[in-house]
Structure formats: structure tokens, C-alpha cells
């Protein structure tokens, strides 16, 4: 789905309709579809504005009502895995995927970060020095 047209164009459509142009004339002048002209006029008459409706990002998380419970579980056991959270939710008859749990935890600001004290996991060869030959003893 493409982005909505700018409010300026929408206002021009409303002004042209107000000046007495037909919808088909306005559609041709503004290079937009006839149905778009109709939607802009209807929206302006119903709400007094030409602003487009919200474009994405308005769907609520399915775990929203369990946010306090998730916070409590994670505060009690910080190393709780997504699969363990999923199992606990399943016992409450809440079916969600691990990816949904991960997105929701990120949404409410609960992400697991490795401790800087632990350091990074790395190759077992890192930091190992090449063996040195002992000097011959005489």
C-alpha cells in the first residue's frame, strides 16, 4: 500500500470542488483517481478535516493485558527464556509465538542484555599464544 497524498493536495481538491468544479474535472486537474476525490470530499464533510486516517502502527499487542504479569515474572527470574514464558502463558490459555513475545518485551522495554562483566564469547583460539620452543640447555 502506498503512502497517502499530502494534505496540500487534499485541500486543493476541496477548494476546487467548492469553486464549482465537478469531481471528474478535479480528478483530471490533480492527476488523482475519481474515488480519491470522493473520499476527500466525504472525509471533509464528515470530520471537517482532510488529514488521512492513521497509516499503520495502531494494532494493539495481544499481550498488552499481561504486561504486569510478564514484568513480574522477569523481575523474579531475569534469565527466563522466551520458550519458558510461552509455556507459562500457554498454561493460562494464551497462545502466542516466541517472536510475538520478543516483540512485546522489546515494546515494553524488557530486553535481555549480556553483562559486560561476562565479556564476549569468542573463538577458543583467541588470546592463545603460539608455543615457544625452549632454548636448548647445555
C-alpha positions in Angstrom: 0.0 0.0 0.0 1.4 3.4 -0.9 1.6 6.5 1.2 -1.3 8.9 1.5 -1.3 12.0 -0.6 -0.2 15.2 1.1 -2.7 17.4 2.9 -1.9 20.3 0.5 -3.2 18.3 -2.5 -6.3 17.2 -0.5 -7.0 20.9 0.4 -6.7 21.8 -3.3 -9.3 19.2 -4.1 -11.7 20.6 -1.5 -11.1 24.1 -2.8 -11.7 23.2 -6.4 -14.9 21.3 -5.5 -16.0 24.4 -3.5 -15.3 26.6 -6.6 -17.8 24.6 -8.6 -15.7 22.1 -10.5 -17.0 18.6 -11.0 -15.4 15.6 -9.3 -14.1 14.3 -12.7 -12.6 17.7 -13.6 -10.8 17.8 -10.2 -9.6 14.3 -10.6 -8.1 15.2 -14.0 -6.7 18.5 -12.9 -4.9 17.0 -9.8 -4.0 13.7 -11.6 -5.7 11.5 -9.0 -8.5 9.0 -9.2 -12.1 9.9 -9.1 -12.6 7.7 -6.0 -9.9 9.6 -4.2 -11.7 12.9 -4.9 -14.9 11.4 -3.5 -13.1 10.1 -0.3 -11.5 13.5 0.3 -14.8 15.3 -0.1 -16.7 12.8 2.2 -13.9 13.0 4.8 -14.0 16.8 4.8 -17.8 16.9 5.1 -17.9 14.3 7.9 -14.9 15.4 10.0 -14.0 18.9 8.8 -10.5 17.8 8.0 -8.7 16.3 5.1 -6.0 14.6 7.1 -5.6 10.9 6.2 -6.5 8.3 8.8 -3.7 6.7 10.8 -1.4 4.8 8.5 -0.2 1.6 10.2 1.1 1.1 13.7 -2.2 1.1 15.5 -2.7 -2.6 16.2 -2.6 -3.4 19.9 -0.3 -6.2 21.1 -2.1 -9.3 22.1 -0.1 -9.5 25.3 -0.9 -5.9 26.4 -3.2 -7.1 29.2 -0.5 -9.5 30.5 2.2 -6.8 30.7 2.3 -6.6 34.5 2.5 -10.3 34.9 5.4 -10.5 32.4 7.3 -7.8 34.2 6.8 -9.6 37.5 8.0 -12.9 36.0 11.1 -11.3 34.5 11.9 -9.4 37.7 11.7 -12.7 39.7 13.7 -14.7 37.1 15.7 -12.4 34.8 17.1 -15.2 32.7 13.7 -16.5 31.8 13.7 -17.7 28.1 11.0 -16.9 25.5 10.1 -20.6 25.5 9.6 -20.6 29.2 7.4 -17.5 29.0 5.5 -19.1 26.2 4.9 -22.2 28.3 3.7 -20.2 31.3 1.3 -18.2 29.0 0.0 -21.5 27.5 -1.0 -22.7 30.9 -3.1 -19.6 31.1 -4.6 -20.5 27.7 -2.8 -17.7 25.9 -1.3 -18.8 22.6 1.5 -16.7 21.1 4.7 -17.3 19.2 8.1 -16.7 20.7 8.6 -13.9 18.1 5.4 -12.1 19.4 6.7 -12.4 23.0 10.1 -11.0 21.9 8.5 -8.0 20.1 6.2 -7.3 23.1 9.1 -7.4 25.6 11.0 -5.0 23.4 7.9 -2.8 23.2 7.7 -2.5 27.0 11.4 -2.1 27.4 12.3 -5.5 28.8 15.2 -6.9 26.8 18.0 -9.1 27.9 21.4 -7.7 27.5 24.5 -9.7 28.3 26.5 -8.3 31.2 29.7 -6.5 30.2 31.5 -8.3 33.0 30.9 -11.7 31.3 32.7 -10.5 28.2 32.1 -11.6 24.7 32.0 -15.2 23.5 34.8 -15.7 21.1 37.0 -18.3 19.4 38.8 -20.7 21.7 41.9 -19.8 19.8 41.7 -16.1 20.7 44.2 -15.0 23.2 46.2 -18.2 22.9 49.8 -17.6 22.1 51.9 -19.7 19.8 54.0 -22.2 21.6 57.6 -21.2 22.1 60.5 -23.6 21.8 62.5 -23.8 24.9 66.2 -22.8 24.5 68.4 -25.8 24.5 70.1 -26.3 27.8 73.8 -27.2 27.7 
